[in-house]
Amino acid sequence: MKYLFKILTTVACLLTAIYTHGESVDITINKPRSNSTYMLDLMKLALSYSDKHYNYLETSETLTRSAQVEALRNGELTVMWGGTSDQMEQDFTPVRIDGYRGLMSWRFFIIREGEQHRFDSIYSANDLKQFKFGQGKTWQDGNILQQAGFNVVRTVKKEGLFYMLDGDRFDAFPRGATEAWEEVAKYKQLPLTVENKLVLSYTLPTYFFVNKNHPQLAAAIEQGLERAIADGQFDDYFYNNDRVREFLKRAQLDKRRVIKITNPFLPKATPLDREELWLDLSELAEGAKNYGL
């Protein structure tokens, strides 16, 4: 009887281990746009280090940023990603590792074709204040620009900003590094282009934000990203991403002037002292060279 009990106990432990290792976890995410799966794929990389199996359930339609925040707050979403703020870090569990290694803290201007000459003599933030900039109504970028003293024109729908720029409602639309050229191509019916002399820089990390009812998921994402940084998988993913590679080929960073402004909304917990989490222009150029770009 004792021998049989020992066998049954051993079998039960094995079954428990198998079940635990194969535990399935559902993650509800915002339905991604076809050309913007970078952060989703990065999360999948991070969670590949976990011993759990994750099911990714998408919303029926792609939600706006404000709708995502509300859905995450009420539990309709499990996780979202985007620029950080004190409010976001208070309401949700942030994973304080910038998914873009600082790349999205640089802004490139979409402007009207034929107007490059207006930007050729810009060398400082004060010089930029002669222009009006377009921004989404709820975007943190708009708040940062306004606090820096820039004239900002805001609207609810992102798509409208391209037509407003074409219609001379403002002078430039600052966009993230992997966004500017893609969006000009997307709206090719409009006479828009990417300004070629400047980079506007302010620290605005892109984090994963997890509903507070899922602390284990937040921990798994963070641990996975740390491991991916340590073993080089993060760099491999970053430099081999089609959008990042296309950006590095087109941006001509060595020919641009960097204009820095402060992000007064940057949370104090931002790990700026961890150099391995951020890339500067020289490190990015060196990395691109190492990856054959």
Disulfide bonds with the S-S distance in Angstrom:
none
